[in-house]
Amino acid sequence: MTMIKLSNDIPFVNTKRMFVAFPNFNGEHIFDLSDYDILIYYYKLFENRTNEDKFYIDKYSSLKELEEDIYGKCTHIEGGDWTTKDFKDIYNSLDKEVFLNKINALIKEYGNIISTYTIAVCIKTDEPIKLLSFIKSEIPNIETWSNYK
C-alpha cells in the first residue's frame, strides 16, 4: 500500500537563539556529536538533498552515500554568538560511524525533511519520490533556497 505522510512535527534546531542588536558572527563553538549539533547536520543534509531534488531515503546505506550530501556551511547559534563552519571540515573532525548512526536514527524517527526557503516539513513514505518535485507538486509556487543564492 502506498503511503505518504507529511508532518510539521519536526525537531527544533536553533532553540538557543535570542535576539541581540549586534550578534557576534565570530562565535567559537566547537561542533561535535551532541544532540543539538546533530540536528543542525540533519537539517543541512536534507536542505542539500531537497535542493538537488534527490529521492526519499529510509536511511543512509553507507558513509559514501552520506558524504555526497555533506557540503555547504553549518551555523550554530547560541545567544548572540554565531559560529559558521564548512560542513565538510566539521564532518572530517567527527567520528563518522557515530555520525552516520545518529543521522539514521533521526531519519527513522522523523523521516526526511523537505527544506525550502519558505517551508520545512518531515515526510515519511514508501514511494520513490523526489523531495523537491513532490513539494512542488503540492505547492507549485514554493520558493526554494536556490531562488536566494
MIFI-507913 format. One record per residue: residue number from 1; residue in one letter; x, y, z of N, C-alpha, C in turn. Coordinates in steps of 0.2 Angstrom, whole numbers, plus 5000, padded with zeros to 4 digits. Example, Ala and Ser with C-alpha at 12.3 -4.5 7.8 and 13.67 -1.06 7.14 Angstrom:
<n:1&res:a&n.px:5066&n.py:4972&n.pz:5039&ca.px:5062&ca.py:4978&ca.pz:5039&c.px:5066&c.py:4984&c.pz:5039>
<n:2&res:s&n.px:5064&n.py:4989&n.pz:5035&ca.px:5068&ca.py:4995&ca.pz:5036&c.px:5064&c.py:5000&c.pz:5039>
# end
This chain:
<n:1&res:m&n.px:5004&n.py:4994&n.pz:5000&ca.px:5000&ca.py:5000&ca.pz:5000&c.px:5004&c.py:5006&c.pz:5000>
<n:2&res:t&n.px:5003&n.py:5011&n.pz:4996&ca.px:5006&ca.py:5017&ca.pz:4995&c.px:5005&c.py:5022&c.pz:5001>
<n:3&res:m&n.px:5010&n.py:5025&n.pz:5004&ca.px:5009&ca.py:5029&ca.pz:5010&c.px:5014&c.py:5035&c.pz:5009>
<n:4&res:i&n.px:5011&n.py:5041&n.pz:5010&ca.px:5014&ca.py:5047&ca.pz:5011&c.px:5012&c.py:5051&c.pz:5017>
<n:5&res:k&n.px:5016&n.py:5053&n.pz:5021&ca.px:5014&ca.py:5056&ca.pz:5027&c.px:5018&c.py:5062&c.pz:5028>
<n:6&res:l&n.px:5015&n.py:5068&n.pz:5028&ca.px:5019&ca.py:5074&ca.pz:5030&c.px:5017&c.py:5076&c.pz:5037>
<n:7&res:s&n.px:5022&n.py:5079&n.pz:5040&ca.px:5021&ca.py:5081&ca.pz:5047&c.px:5025&c.py:5088&c.pz:5048>
<n:8&res:n&n.px:5022&n.py:5093&n.pz:5051&ca.px:5026&ca.py:5098&ca.pz:5053&c.px:5029&c.py:5098&c.pz:5060>
<n:9&res:d&n.px:5029&n.py:5092&n.pz:5063&ca.px:5032&ca.py:5090&ca.pz:5069&c.px:5039&c.py:5088&c.pz:5068>
<n:10&res:i&n.px:5043&n.py:5093&n.pz:5067&ca.px:5050&ca.py:5092&ca.pz:5065&c.px:5054&c.py:5094&c.pz:5071>
<n:11&res:p&n.px:5060&n.py:5091&n.pz:5072&ca.px:5064&ca.py:5093&ca.pz:5078&c.px:5066&c.py:5100&c.pz:5078>
<n:12&res:f&n.px:5066&n.py:5103&n.pz:5083&ca.px:5068&ca.py:5110&ca.pz:5083&c.px:5076&c.py:5111&c.pz:5083>
<n:13&res:v&n.px:5078&n.py:5116&n.pz:5079&ca.px:5085&ca.py:5117&ca.pz:5079&c.px:5086&c.py:5125&c.pz:5081>
<n:14&res:n&n.px:5091&n.py:5127&n.pz:5083&ca.px:5092&ca.py:5134&ca.pz:5085&c.px:5088&c.py:5137&c.pz:5090>
<n:15&res:t&n.px:5086&n.py:5132&n.pz:5095&ca.px:5082&ca.py:5134&ca.pz:5101&c.px:5086&c.py:5139&c.pz:5106>
<n:16&res:k&n.px:5093&n.py:5139&n.pz:5105&ca.px:5097&ca.py:5143&ca.pz:5109&c.px:5098&c.py:5150&c.pz:5107>
<n:17&res:r&n.px:5094&n.py:5152&n.pz:5101&ca.px:5095&ca.py:5158&ca.pz:5098&c.px:5091&c.py:5163&c.pz:5102>
<n:18&res:m&n.px:5093&n.py:5170&n.pz:5102&ca.px:5090&ca.py:5175&ca.pz:5105&c.px:5091&c.py:5181&c.pz:5101>
<n:19&res:f&n.px:5087&n.py:5186&n.pz:5102&ca.px:5088&ca.py:5192&ca.pz:5098&c.px:5093&c.py:5197&c.pz:5102>
<n:20&res:v&n.px:5098&n.py:5199&n.pz:5098&ca.px:5103&ca.py:5204&ca.pz:5100&c.px:5103&c.py:5209&c.pz:5095>
<n:21&res:a&n.px:5105&n.py:5215&n.pz:5097&ca.px:5106&ca.py:5220&ca.pz:5092&c.px:5112&c.py:5219&c.pz:5088>
<n:22&res:f&n.px:5117&n.py:5217&n.pz:5091&ca.px:5123&ca.py:5216&ca.pz:5087&c.px:5126&c.py:5209&c.pz:5088>
<n:23&res:p&n.px:5124&n.py:5204&n.pz:5084&ca.px:5126&ca.py:5197&ca.pz:5085&c.px:5134&c.py:5197&c.pz:5084>
<n:24&res:n&n.px:5137&n.py:5192&n.pz:5087&ca.px:5144&ca.py:5191&ca.pz:5086&c.px:5144&c.py:5185&c.pz:5081>
<n:25&res:f&n.px:5147&n.py:5187&n.pz:5075&ca.px:5147&ca.py:5182&ca.pz:5070&c.px:5153&c.py:5178&c.pz:5070>
<n:26&res:n&n.px:5158&n.py:5179&n.pz:5075&ca.px:5164&ca.py:5176&ca.pz:5075&c.px:5164&c.py:5171&c.pz:5082>
<n:27&res:g&n.px:5158&n.py:5168&n.pz:5083&ca.px:5157&ca.py:5163&ca.pz:5088&c.px:5163&c.py:5158&c.pz:5088>
<n:28&res:e&n.px:5164&n.py:5155&n.pz:5094&ca.px:5169&ca.py:5150&ca.pz:5094&c.px:5167&c.py:5143&c.pz:5096>
<n:29&res:h&n.px:5160&n.py:5141&n.pz:5094&ca.px:5158&ca.py:5135&ca.pz:5096&c.px:5162&c.py:5129&c.pz:5092>
<n:30&res:i&n.px:5163&n.py:5124&n.pz:5096&ca.px:5166&ca.py:5118&ca.pz:5093&c.px:5161&c.py:5113&c.pz:5092>
<n:31&res:f&n.px:5160&n.py:5112&n.pz:5085&ca.px:5155&ca.py:5107&ca.pz:5083&c.px:5157&c.py:5100&c.pz:5085>
<n:32&res:d&n.px:5152&n.py:5096&n.pz:5087&ca.px:5153&ca.py:5090&ca.pz:5090&c.px:5147&c.py:5085&c.pz:5088>
<n:33&res:l&n.px:5146&n.py:5080&n.pz:5092&ca.px:5141&ca.py:5075&ca.pz:5090&c.px:5135&c.py:5075&c.pz:5095>
<n:34&res:s&n.px:5134&n.py:5081&n.pz:5098&ca.px:5129&ca.py:5082&ca.pz:5103&c.px:5122&c.py:5082&c.pz:5100>
<n:35&res:d&n.px:5117&n.py:5081&n.pz:5103&ca.px:5110&ca.py:5081&ca.pz:5100&c.px:5109&c.py:5087&c.pz:5097>
<n:36&res:y&n.px:5110&n.py:5093&n.pz:5099&ca.px:5109&ca.py:5099&ca.pz:5096&c.px:5113&c.py:5100&c.pz:5090>
<n:37&res:d&n.px:5119&n.py:5098&n.pz:5090&ca.px:5123&ca.py:5099&ca.pz:5083&c.px:5121&c.py:5094&c.pz:5078>
<n:38&res:i&n.px:5119&n.py:5088&n.pz:5080&ca.px:5116&ca.py:5083&ca.pz:5076&c.px:5110&c.py:5085&c.pz:5072>
<n:39&res:l&n.px:5106&n.py:5089&n.pz:5075&ca.px:5100&ca.py:5092&ca.pz:5072&c.px:5102&c.py:5097&c.pz:5067>
<n:40&res:i&n.px:5107&n.py:5101&n.pz:5068&ca.px:5110&ca.py:5106&ca.pz:5063&c.px:5112&c.py:5102&c.pz:5057>
<n:41&res:y&n.px:5116&n.py:5096&n.pz:5058&ca.px:5118&ca.py:5092&ca.pz:5052&c.px:5112&c.py:5089&c.pz:5048>
<n:42&res:y&n.px:5107&n.py:5087&n.pz:5052&ca.px:5101&ca.py:5083&ca.pz:5049&c.px:5098&c.py:5088&c.pz:5044>
<n:43&res:y&n.px:5097&n.py:5094&n.pz:5047&ca.px:5093&ca.py:5100&ca.pz:5043&c.px:5098&c.py:5101&c.pz:5037>
<n:44&res:k&n.px:5104&n.py:5102&n.pz:5037&ca.px:5108&ca.py:5104&ca.pz:5032&c.px:5109&c.py:5098&c.pz:5027>
<n:45&res:l&n.px:5109&n.py:5092&n.pz:5029&ca.px:5109&ca.py:5086&ca.pz:5024&c.px:5103&c.py:5086&c.pz:5020>
<n:46&res:f&n.px:5097&n.py:5087&n.pz:5023&ca.px:5091&ca.py:5087&ca.pz:5019&c.px:5089&c.py:5094&c.pz:5015>
<n:47&res:e&n.px:5092&n.py:5099&n.pz:5018&ca.px:5092&ca.py:5105&ca.pz:5013&c.px:5096&c.py:5104&c.pz:5007>
<n:48&res:n&n.px:5102&n.py:5101&n.pz:5007&ca.px:5106&ca.py:5099&ca.pz:5002&c.px:5102&c.py:5094&c.pz:4997>
<n:49&res:r&n.px:5099&n.py:5089&n.pz:5000&ca.px:5095&ca.py:5084&ca.pz:4996&c.px:5089&c.py:5087&c.pz:4993>
<n:50&res:t&n.px:5086&n.py:5091&n.pz:4996&ca.px:5080&ca.py:5095&ca.pz:4993&c.px:5082&c.py:5099&c.pz:4987>
<n:51&res:n&n.px:5087&n.py:5103&n.pz:4988&ca.px:5090&ca.py:5107&ca.pz:4983&c.px:5092&c.py:5103&c.pz:4977>
<n:52&res:e&n.px:5094&n.py:5097&n.pz:4978&ca.px:5096&ca.py:5093&ca.pz:4972&c.px:5091&c.py:5089&c.pz:4970>
<n:53&res:d&n.px:5085&n.py:5089&n.pz:4973&ca.px:5079&ca.py:5085&ca.pz:4971&c.px:5081&c.py:5078&c.pz:4971>
<n:54&res:k&n.px:5084&n.py:5075&n.pz:4976&ca.px:5086&ca.py:5068&ca.pz:4977&c.px:5080&c.py:5064&c.pz:4980>
<n:55&res:f&n.px:5080&n.py:5058&n.pz:4979&ca.px:5075&ca.py:5053&ca.pz:4981&c.px:5075&c.py:5053&c.pz:4989>
<n:56&res:y&n.px:5069&n.py:5052&n.pz:4991&ca.px:5067&ca.py:5050&ca.pz:4998&c.px:5072&c.py:5044&c.pz:5000>
<n:57&res:i&n.px:5075&n.py:5044&n.pz:5006&ca.px:5079&ca.py:5038&ca.pz:5008&c.px:5076&c.py:5036&c.pz:5015>
<n:58&res:d&n.px:5076&n.py:5029&n.pz:5016&ca.px:5074&ca.py:5026&ca.pz:5023&c.px:5080&c.py:5027&c.pz:5028>
<n:59&res:k&n.px:5086&n.py:5027&n.pz:5025&ca.px:5092&ca.py:5028&ca.pz:5029&c.px:5098&c.py:5029&c.pz:5024>
<n:60&res:y&n.px:5104&n.py:5031&n.pz:5027&ca.px:5110&ca.py:5032&ca.pz:5023&c.px:5113&c.py:5025&c.pz:5023>
<n:61&res:s&n.px:5114&n.py:5021&n.pz:5018&ca.px:5117&ca.py:5015&ca.pz:5017&c.px:5124&c.py:5014&c.pz:5018>
<n:62&res:s&n.px:5128&n.py:5020&n.pz:5017&ca.px:5135&ca.py:5019&ca.pz:5018&c.px:5138&c.py:5026&c.pz:5019>
<n:63&res:l&n.px:5144&n.py:5027&n.pz:5022&ca.px:5147&ca.py:5033&ca.pz:5023&c.px:5148&c.py:5037&c.pz:5016>
<n:64&res:k&n.px:5149&n.py:5033&n.pz:5011&ca.px:5150&ca.py:5036&ca.pz:5004&c.px:5143&c.py:5039&c.pz:5002>
<n:65&res:e&n.px:5138&n.py:5036&n.pz:5003&ca.px:5131&ca.py:5039&ca.pz:5001&c.px:5130&c.py:5046&c.pz:5005>
<n:66&res:l&n.px:5132&n.py:5045&n.pz:5012&ca.px:5131&ca.py:5051&ca.pz:5016&c.px:5135&c.py:5057&c.pz:5014>
<n:67&res:e&n.px:5142&n.py:5055&n.pz:5012&ca.px:5146&ca.py:5060&ca.pz:5011&c.px:5145&c.py:5064&c.pz:5004>
<n:68&res:e&n.px:5140&n.py:5061&n.pz:5000&ca.px:5138&ca.py:5065&ca.pz:4994&c.px:5134&c.py:5071&c.pz:4996>
<n:69&res:d&n.px:5131&n.py:5071&n.pz:5002&ca.px:5127&ca.py:5077&ca.pz:5004&c.px:5130&c.py:5081&c.pz:5009>
<n:70&res:i&n.px:5136&n.py:5080&n.pz:5010&ca.px:5140&ca.py:5085&ca.pz:5015&c.px:5144&c.py:5090&c.pz:5011>
<n:71&res:y&n.px:5141&n.py:5096&n.pz:5011&ca.px:5144&ca.py:5102&ca.pz:5008&c.px:5140&c.py:5108&c.pz:5011>
<n:72&res:g&n.px:5143&n.py:5114&n.pz:5009&ca.px:5140&ca.py:5120&ca.pz:5012&c.px:5142&c.py:5122&c.pz:5019>
<n:73&res:k&n.px:5138&n.py:5126&n.pz:5022&ca.px:5140&ca.py:5129&ca.pz:5028&c.px:5135&c.py:5127&c.pz:5034>
<n:74&res:c&n.px:5137&n.py:5126&n.pz:5040&ca.px:5133&ca.py:5125&ca.pz:5045&c.px:5134&c.py:5130&c.pz:5050>
<n:75&res:t&n.px:5128&n.py:5132&n.pz:5053&ca.px:5129&ca.py:5138&ca.pz:5058&c.px:5126&c.py:5136&c.pz:5065>
<n:76&res:h&n.px:5130&n.py:5137&n.pz:5070&ca.px:5127&ca.py:5135&ca.pz:5077&c.px:5126&c.py:5142&c.pz:5080>
<n:77&res:i&n.px:5120&n.py:5143&n.pz:5083&ca.px:5118&ca.py:5150&ca.pz:5086&c.px:5117&c.py:5148&c.pz:5093>
<n:78&res:e&n.px:5121&n.py:5152&n.pz:5098&ca.px:5119&ca.py:5151&ca.pz:5105&c.px:5119&c.py:5158&c.pz:5108>
<n:79&res:g&n.px:5114&n.py:5161&n.pz:5110&ca.px:5113&ca.py:5168&ca.pz:5112&c.px:5114&c.py:5172&c.pz:5106>
<n:80&res:g&n.px:5119&n.py:5177&n.pz:5107&ca.px:5121&ca.py:5181&ca.pz:5101&c.px:5127&c.py:5179&c.pz:5097>
<n:81&res:d&n.px:5130&n.py:5173&n.pz:5099&ca.px:5136&ca.py:5171&ca.pz:5096&c.px:5134&c.py:5166&c.pz:5090>
<n:82&res:w&n.px:5136&n.py:5167&n.pz:5084&ca.px:5135&ca.py:5163&ca.pz:5078&c.px:5142&c.py:5160&c.pz:5076>
<n:83&res:t&n.px:5142&n.py:5154&n.pz:5075&ca.px:5148&ca.py:5150&ca.pz:5073&c.px:5146&c.py:5147&c.pz:5066>
<n:84&res:t&n.px:5149&n.py:5149&n.pz:5061&ca.px:5148&ca.py:5146&ca.pz:5054&c.px:5154&c.py:5143&c.pz:5052>
<n:85&res:k&n.px:5154&n.py:5136&n.pz:5050&ca.px:5160&ca.py:5132&ca.pz:5048&c.px:5158&c.py:5128&c.pz:5042>
<n:86&res:d&n.px:5163&n.py:5126&n.pz:5038&ca.px:5162&ca.py:5122&ca.pz:5032&c.px:5159&c.py:5115&c.pz:5035>
<n:87&res:f&n.px:5154&n.py:5113&n.pz:5032&ca.px:5151&ca.py:5106&ca.pz:5034&c.px:5156&c.py:5100&c.pz:5033>
<n:88&res:k&n.px:5160&n.py:5100&n.pz:5027&ca.px:5165&ca.py:5095&ca.pz:5026&c.px:5170&c.py:5095&c.pz:5032>
<n:89&res:d&n.px:5172&n.py:5101&n.pz:5034&ca.px:5178&ca.py:5101&ca.pz:5039&c.px:5175&c.py:5099&c.pz:5045>
<n:90&res:i&n.px:5169&n.py:5101&n.pz:5047&ca.px:5165&ca.py:5098&ca.pz:5053&c.px:5165&c.py:5091&c.pz:5053>
<n:91&res:y&n.px:5163&n.py:5088&n.pz:5048&ca.px:5162&ca.py:5081&ca.pz:5047&c.px:5168&c.py:5077&c.pz:5048>
<n:92&res:n&n.px:5174&n.py:5080&n.pz:5045&ca.px:5180&ca.py:5076&ca.pz:5045&c.px:5183&c.py:5076&c.pz:5052>
<n:93&res:s&n.px:5181&n.py:5081&n.pz:5056&ca.px:5183&ca.py:5081&ca.pz:5063&c.px:5179&c.py:5076&c.pz:5068>
<n:94&res:l&n.px:5174&n.py:5073&n.pz:5065&ca.px:5170&ca.py:5069&ca.pz:5070&c.px:5171&c.py:5061&c.pz:5068>
<n:95&res:d&n.px:5168&n.py:5057&n.pz:5073&ca.px:5168&ca.py:5050&ca.pz:5072&c.px:5163&c.py:5049&c.pz:5067>
<n:96&res:k&n.px:5165&n.py:5046&n.pz:5061&ca.px:5160&ca.py:5046&ca.pz:5055&c.px:5155&c.py:5040&c.pz:5056>
<n:97&res:e&n.px:5156&n.py:5035&n.pz:5060&ca.px:5151&ca.py:5029&ca.pz:5061&c.px:5146&c.py:5032&c.pz:5066>
<n:98&res:v&n.px:5148&n.py:5035&n.pz:5071&ca.px:5143&ca.py:5038&ca.pz:5076&c.px:5139&c.py:5043&c.pz:5072>
<n:99&res:f&n.px:5142&n.py:5047&n.pz:5068&ca.px:5138&ca.py:5052&ca.pz:5064&c.px:5133&c.py:5049&c.pz:5060>
<n:100&res:l&n.px:5135&n.py:5044&n.pz:5056&ca.px:5130&ca.py:5040&ca.pz:5052&c.px:5124&c.py:5037&c.pz:5056>
<n:101&res:n&n.px:5126&n.py:5034&n.pz:5062&ca.px:5121&ca.py:5031&ca.pz:5066&c.px:5116&c.py:5036&c.pz:5069>
<n:102&res:k&n.px:5119&n.py:5042&n.pz:5071&ca.px:5114&ca.py:5047&ca.pz:5074&c.px:5110&c.py:5050&c.pz:5068>
<n:103&res:i&n.px:5112&n.py:5051&n.pz:5063&ca.px:5108&ca.py:5054&ca.pz:5057&c.px:5103&c.py:5048&c.pz:5055>
<n:104&res:n&n.px:5105&n.py:5042&n.pz:5055&ca.px:5100&ca.py:5037&ca.pz:5053&c.px:5094&c.py:5036&c.pz:5058>
<n:105&res:a&n.px:5096&n.py:5037&n.pz:5064&ca.px:5091&ca.py:5037&ca.pz:5070&c.px:5086&c.py:5042&c.pz:5069>
<n:106&res:l&n.px:5088&n.py:5048&n.pz:5067&ca.px:5084&ca.py:5054&ca.pz:5066&c.px:5079&c.py:5053&c.pz:5060>
<n:107&res:i&n.px:5082&n.py:5050&n.pz:5054&ca.px:5078&ca.py:5048&ca.pz:5049&c.px:5073&c.py:5043&c.pz:5050>
<n:108&res:k&n.px:5075&n.py:5038&n.pz:5054&ca.px:5070&ca.py:5033&ca.pz:5056&c.px:5064&c.py:5036&c.pz:5060>
<n:109&res:e&n.px:5066&n.py:5041&n.pz:5065&ca.px:5061&ca.py:5044&ca.pz:5069&c.px:5056&c.py:5049&c.pz:5065>
<n:110&res:y&n.px:5060&n.py:5053&n.pz:5061&ca.px:5056&ca.py:5059&ca.pz:5058&c.px:5055&c.py:5058&c.pz:5051>
<n:111&res:g&n.px:5059&n.py:5054&n.pz:5047&ca.px:5059&ca.py:5053&ca.pz:5040&c.px:5064&c.py:5058&c.pz:5037>
<n:112&res:n&n.px:5062&n.py:5061&n.pz:5031&ca.px:5066&ca.py:5065&ca.pz:5028&c.px:5063&c.py:5072&c.pz:5029>
<n:113&res:i&n.px:5067&n.py:5077&n.pz:5029&ca.px:5065&ca.py:5084&ca.pz:5029&c.px:5065&c.py:5087&c.pz:5022>
<n:114&res:i&n.px:5059&n.py:5090&n.pz:5020&ca.px:5059&ca.py:5094&ca.pz:5014&c.px:5060&c.py:5101&c.pz:5016>
<n:115&res:s&n.px:5066&n.py:5104&n.pz:5014&ca.px:5068&ca.py:5110&ca.pz:5017&c.px:5069&c.py:5115&c.pz:5011>
<n:116&res:t&n.px:5064&n.py:5120&n.pz:5010&ca.px:5065&ca.py:5125&ca.pz:5005&c.px:5065&c.py:5132&c.pz:5009>
<n:117&res:y&n.px:5066&n.py:5137&n.pz:5005&ca.px:5066&ca.py:5144&ca.pz:5008&c.px:5060&c.py:5145&c.pz:5013>
<n:118&res:t&n.px:5054&n.py:5143&n.pz:5011&ca.px:5048&ca.py:5145&ca.pz:5014&c.px:5045&c.py:5139&c.pz:5018>
<n:119&res:i&n.px:5047&n.py:5133&n.pz:5018&ca.px:5044&ca.py:5128&ca.pz:5021&c.px:5049&c.py:5123&c.pz:5023>
<n:120&res:a&n.px:5048&n.py:5120&n.pz:5029&ca.px:5052&ca.py:5114&ca.pz:5031&c.px:5047&c.py:5109&c.pz:5034>
<n:121&res:v&n.px:5046&n.py:5103&n.pz:5031&ca.px:5041&ca.py:5098&ca.pz:5034&c.px:5045&c.py:5091&c.pz:5034>
<n:122&res:c&n.px:5043&n.py:5087&n.pz:5038&ca.px:5045&ca.py:5080&ca.pz:5038&c.px:5041&c.py:5076&c.pz:5033>
<n:123&res:i&n.px:5043&n.py:5071&n.pz:5030&ca.px:5040&ca.py:5067&ca.pz:5026&c.px:5042&c.py:5059&c.pz:5027>
<n:124&res:k&n.px:5037&n.py:5055&n.pz:5028&ca.px:5038&ca.py:5048&ca.pz:5028&c.px:5034&c.py:5045&c.pz:5022>
<n:125&res:t&n.px:5037&n.py:5040&n.pz:5018&ca.px:5034&ca.py:5037&ca.pz:5013&c.px:5037&c.py:5031&c.pz:5011>
<n:126&res:d&n.px:5033&n.py:5027&n.pz:5007&ca.px:5036&ca.py:5020&ca.pz:5005&c.px:5036&c.py:5021&c.pz:4997>
<n:127&res:e&n.px:5035&n.py:5027&n.pz:4994&ca.px:5035&ca.py:5028&ca.pz:4987&c.px:5042&c.py:5031&c.pz:4985>
<n:128&res:p&n.px:5044&n.py:5030&n.pz:4979&ca.px:5051&ca.py:5033&ca.pz:4977&c.px:5050&c.py:5040&c.pz:4974>
<n:129&res:i&n.px:5049&n.py:5044&n.pz:4979&ca.px:5048&ca.py:5051&ca.pz:4977&c.px:5054&c.py:5055&c.pz:4977>
<n:130&res:k&n.px:5054&n.py:5061&n.pz:4973&ca.px:5060&ca.py:5066&ca.pz:4974&c.px:5057&c.py:5071&c.pz:4978>
<n:131&res:l&n.px:5061&n.py:5073&n.pz:4983&ca.px:5059&ca.py:5078&ca.pz:4988&c.px:5057&c.py:5085&c.pz:4985>
<n:132&res:l&n.px:5060&n.py:5088&n.pz:4981&ca.px:5058&ca.py:5095&ca.pz:4979&c.px:5053&c.py:5094&c.pz:4974>
<n:133&res:s&n.px:5053&n.py:5089&n.pz:4970&ca.px:5047&ca.py:5088&ca.pz:4965&c.px:5041&c.py:5087&c.pz:4968>
<n:134&res:f&n.px:5041&n.py:5083&n.pz:4974&ca.px:5035&ca.py:5081&ca.pz:4977&c.px:5032&c.py:5088&c.pz:4980>
<n:135&res:i&n.px:5036&n.py:5092&n.pz:4984&ca.px:5033&ca.py:5098&ca.pz:4987&c.px:5031&c.py:5103&c.pz:4982>
<n:136&res:k&n.px:5034&n.py:5103&n.pz:4976&ca.px:5032&ca.py:5107&ca.pz:4971&c.px:5025&c.py:5105&c.pz:4968>
<n:137&res:s&n.px:5024&n.py:5099&n.pz:4968&ca.px:5018&ca.py:5096&ca.pz:4965&c.px:5012&c.py:5098&c.pz:4970>
<n:138&res:e&n.px:5014&n.py:5099&n.pz:4976&ca.px:5009&ca.py:5101&ca.pz:4981&c.px:5008&c.py:5108&c.pz:4982>
<n:139&res:i&n.px:5013&n.py:5112&n.pz:4981&ca.px:5014&ca.py:5119&ca.pz:4982&c.px:5018&c.py:5122&c.pz:4976>
<n:140&res:p&n.px:5014&n.py:5123&n.pz:4970&ca.px:5018&ca.py:5125&ca.pz:4964&c.px:5022&c.py:5131&c.pz:4965>
<n:141&res:n&n.px:5020&n.py:5136&n.pz:4968&ca.px:5024&ca.py:5142&ca.pz:4968&c.px:5029&c.py:5143&c.pz:4974>
<n:142&res:i&n.px:5031&n.py:5137&n.pz:4977&ca.px:5036&ca.py:5137&ca.pz:4983&c.px:5042&c.py:5140&c.pz:4981>
<n:143&res:e&n.px:5045&n.py:5144&n.pz:4986&ca.px:5051&ca.py:5147&ca.pz:4985&c.px:5057&c.py:5143&c.pz:4987>
<n:144&res:t&n.px:5062&n.py:5141&n.pz:4983&ca.px:5067&ca.py:5137&ca.pz:4985&c.px:5073&c.py:5141&c.pz:4987>
<n:145&res:w&n.px:5078&n.py:5138&n.pz:4991&ca.px:5084&ca.py:5141&ca.pz:4993&c.px:5088&c.py:5144&c.pz:4987>
<n:146&res:s&n.px:5088&n.py:5140&n.pz:4981&ca.px:5091&ca.py:5142&ca.pz:4975&c.px:5089&c.py:5149&c.pz:4972>
<n:147&res:n&n.px:5082&n.py:5151&n.pz:4974&ca.px:5080&ca.py:5157&ca.pz:4972&c.px:5084&c.py:5163&c.pz:4975>
<n:148&res:y&n.px:5087&n.py:5161&n.pz:4981&ca.px:5090&ca.py:5167&ca.pz:4985&c.px:5098&c.py:5166&c.pz:4985>
<n:149&res:k&n.px:5101&n.py:5162&n.pz:4981&ca.px:5108&ca.py:5161&ca.pz:4981&c.px:5111&c.py:5166&c.pz:4976>
# end
